[in-house]
């Protein structure tokens, strides 16, 4: 009887410790993911958005994007 109770206690203790370790690992991974997402949204996204806006505004001035200028064509041909 005591042996059965001790076995149940040991299995329960191991289970609680195992679940605690798994939940700790999951929470650390979740925190790292939220941290990276926060940095990307607050530091990187505004810079990318401003760069995209500048390129979009500069690109509006070009009439036909398919045509190369004479200087570009000469440079690509290597001479």
matplotlib code that plots the C-alpha trace (Angstrom):
import matplotlib.pyplot as plt

x = [0.0, 2.8, 4.8, 1.8, 1.3, 5.0, 5.0, 2.0, 3.7, 6.9, 5.1, 3.1, 6.2, 8.1, 5.0, 4.7, 8.4, 8.3, 5.3, 6.9, 10.1, 8.1, 6.0, 9.1, 10.7, 7.5, 7.2, 10.8, 10.3, 7.1, 8.8, 11.7, 9.2, 7.3, 10.5, 11.7, 8.3, 8.3, 11.8, 10.8, 7.6, 9.1, 12.6, 12.7, 9.2, 9.3, 12.6, 11.3, 8.1, 10.0, 12.4, 9.5, 7.7, 10.8, 11.4, 7.7, 7.8, 11.1, 9.7, 6.6, 8.9, 10.0, 7.7, 8.4, 10.3, 10.8, 13.0, 16.7, 18.4, 21.3, 23.8, 22.4, 22.4, 26.0, 27.1, 25.3, 27.0, 30.3, 31.5]
y = [0.0, 2.4, 1.4, 2.1, 5.5, 6.3, 5.2, 7.4, 10.3, 9.8, 9.6, 12.8, 14.6, 13.7, 14.7, 18.1, 18.8, 17.7, 19.9, 22.8, 22.4, 22.2, 25.3, 27.2, 26.4, 27.4, 30.7, 31.6, 30.8, 32.9, 35.8, 35.8, 35.7, 38.7, 40.5, 40.0, 41.0, 44.2, 45.2, 44.6, 46.6, 49.5, 49.8, 48.1, 48.6, 52.5, 52.6, 50.2, 52.2, 55.5, 53.9, 52.4, 55.8, 57.6, 55.0, 55.2, 59.0, 58.9, 56.2, 58.2, 60.7, 58.0, 57.8, 54.3, 51.9, 49.4, 51.7, 52.1, 55.4, 55.7, 55.9, 52.7, 50.9, 51.9, 50.8, 47.4, 46.8, 47.4, 50.3]
z = [0.0, 0.9, -2.1, -4.4, -2.8, -3.1, -6.8, -7.5, -5.7, -7.7, -11.0, -10.2, -9.1, -12.3, -14.3, -12.6, -13.1, -16.7, -17.5, -15.7, -17.8, -21.1, -20.2, -19.3, -22.7, -24.5, -22.6, -23.3, -27.0, -27.0, -25.3, -27.8, -30.6, -29.2, -28.6, -32.2, -33.6, -31.4, -32.6, -36.2, -35.9, -34.0, -35.5, -38.9, -40.3, -40.2, -42.0, -44.7, -45.0, -45.5, -48.0, -49.9, -50.0, -51.2, -54.0, -54.9, -55.2, -57.2, -59.5, -60.4, -62.3, -64.8, -67.7, -69.0, -66.8, -69.6, -71.6, -70.8, -71.1, -73.6, -70.8, -69.1, -72.4, -73.1, -69.6, -70.0, -73.3, -71.7, -73.6]

ax = plt.figure().add_subplot(projection="3d")
ax.plot(x, y, z, "-o")
ax.set_aspect("equal")
plt.show()
